Amino acid sequence: MRISVLTGAGISAESGLKTFRDSNGLWEGHDVMEVASPQGFANNPELVLDFYNQRRRQLLEVEPNGAHFAISDLEKNFEVSVITQNVDDLHERAGSSNVLHLHGELLKVRSTFDEDLILDWRDDLVLGDLCEHQSQLRPHIVWFGEAVPLMEVAIRKVELSEIIIIVGTSMQVYPAAGLIQYAPVNSKIYFVDPNPALVSSERITVLADRATEGVPKVVKEIMGLL
């Protein structure tokens, strides 16, 4: 049985990772376009690099939580694809082996000369850190206005899934929010979020829980299908 798990900021927040997007839309006091757009990077690269350096440092201080581990447990019995909007590596650290990062990865950087030249990176990234082509390195993050290169792969995974679990995401940020439209008509959908954007139906089971509470319940129910 194939399962796709779509995750957002809510699952990582329970590990103590700040979502860094406030209710007023500011990211750590910055307009999103200042720190998460190609224009912002061109205008003030030092500000952008510092913003992601802070995110990277924080990531290295936190650990996966029970929701991450429950999702990885599904791999013991099912073919599981994790499709995440998150840029952290908490799914991987919890043991998930098939993780698709729609919005990039915080612990990687890439060349501004060749976007396919991607490097693992755990330290601060500063002006003067260059790739082999002597071009500045940038965070390996999909910024606003940039294409989501793995979207087609994610769509295909959802299309082939019999069960879809949605965790910790408002399902408001596109294109990721549109993935649910590709769910097969006979698939079963679980939605776990304290403030769910969906309502329960014959096909959809909504759990108005935090990820660490709701995901283990879903996993237990799915294990019961064996």
N, C-alpha and C positions, 0 to 999 in steps of 0.2 A: 504493500500500500504506500502511495506517495503522499507526503505531507509537506506543505509549504507554510513556513512561519514568517509572518510579516511583523517586524518590530520597529518601534520608534523610541523617542527619548524617554518615555515613561519607564521602560524596563531598566535603563541605565541609571535613572534618577535614584532608584532605590539602592544603588550601590554607593550613593553619595556623589555621583557625578552630576554637577550642575548642568541643567539644560541650556544655560546661558542665554536663553531667550525669555525676556520678561513679558509680563502681560501687556505692556505698552509697546511691544515689538522691538525694544532695544536689546542689543546683545552686549551685556556687560557695560551698559551705558553708551554704546556706540550704535549709530544707525547701521542697519544690516549691510547697506551698500558700501559702507566705509571699510568693513572687515571681511566681507564675504562676496566680493565681486571682482572681476578683472580690472574694472575702473578704479576700485578702491586700492588694489595692489599697485596699479600704475601710479596713482596719486601719492600714496604714502606706504611704501613697502615695509618700512620699519614697524609701523603701527600694526599692519596685518601679521607680520612674522611674530611680533610680540604677543598678539592675541592668541595665535595658535601655539606658541611656546607655553603660555599659561595653561591652555587646554591640555597639552601633552604632559606637562608636569603633573597636573591633577590626575590624569588618567593612570599614570604610573603609581599613584598612591592608593588606588581603590581596587576592589576585588569583585569578581562575579558574585551574583546573589542566587537565591534559590530558584528564581524563575529561569535564569540562564542554565543552571544545572538540570532543571526539569526538562527543558527543551533538548538538551544534549542527551538525556536519558532515552528519549524517543528513538534515537539512532540504533539502540540495541535491537529493536524489533521492526523498524520502519525505514523507508528511504526518505530522509528529511533534508529539505533545503531551507536554510535561513536566509531571508531577504530582508536586509536591515537598512533603515535610513540613518542609522547611527554610524559614527566614524571611529568608535572605540573598538577594542579587540576583546571585549568581555565574553562574547559568544565563543570565540576561539579558546580563550583561557578556560572556559567551563567545559570544553571538550567537543564542541560542535565542529565537524570536519568539512561541512559544505556551506560556507557563508558567503553571500553575495552582498558587497557593500555598495549600495546605489549611489551614495554621496561621497565616496572616497574613504580614505583611512588616515587617521591622525598619526599613526606611527610609520608613515611612508611619506616621501617627498618625491617630486619629479622635476625634470628639466624644463625650463622655459623655452628651450630650443627644440627638444624632442619629447613630446608628451608621453611617448611609450617608454622613455627611459625613467624607470621608477626604482627608488632605493628605499630600503628599510632605514628608519631614522628614529632614534630615541632621545637624542640630545636637543638642545635649543638650535633653531635654524636662524642664521643671521645673514645680513648682507655680506657678500664676499664668499659665501658657501656656493661653490660652483660645480657643475657637472663636468664630465670629461670633454665636453665641447666648449668649456670655459663660459658657460651661461649660468645665470643665477638659478638656484634651486628654489622651488615654491612648495607650499603644502600640497599634498596629493588629495585635494578636496574639490568636490564639484561645487563651484560657486554659482550664485544666482546669475542667470544669463548664459550659463554654459550647458552644453548637452549632457544628458545622463547616459553615458556610453553603454552601461549594462542593462538598460531598460528592456531591450528586446529579449535578452536572456531571461530576465525576471518574468516577463510575460509568458514565455514558453514554459517555465517551471510551474507557474500558476495554472496554466491551461491543462497541464498533465496531472494535477493534484486531485486526490479524492477528499482530502481534508485540508482546510486552510485555517490557521490560527493567527489572529491579529492581536498584537499586544502593545499597549503603551503608546498608541499613536492616534491622533485626532482624525486621521483619514481626511485631512483637509489640505495637505500639501501635495500639489501635483508636480511631476507626473506619478509619484508613488501611490497617491490616493486612488488613482485610476486602475490599479492592479486588480482590485476586487471584481471589476467588470469582466475580467477574463476567466473568472472561476467557472468551471463546468456547471451546468444547470443541476446536475445530480450530486454536486459536492456538498459536504457538510462544513459550515463555517462557525468558528468560535471567535468571539470578540471579547477581549479582556481589557477593561479600562475603567477607572473610578468614575469617569464622566463619559459614558459611551455615546458615540455618535450614531450608533445603530440601535434598532429595537429587535427583540426576539421574534422569531417567526418559526414556521415549520422547519426551515432550512438553517436558520441562524440562531445560535445560542449565545446570549449576552450575559457576561458576568461583570457586574459593576464592582469589581475588586481591584486592588492594587496587583501588580504583576506577581509579586511573591506569594500572594494569597490565591489568585485565580489560576495561574498557569499550572501549578501542581494539581489542582482539581481537574482541569482539562486533560492533563496527561494521564491521570488516574482513570478517567472515563474512557479515553482512547485505548489505554492498555487493556481495559475490560472488553474491548471488541475482539481481542485475540481468541 
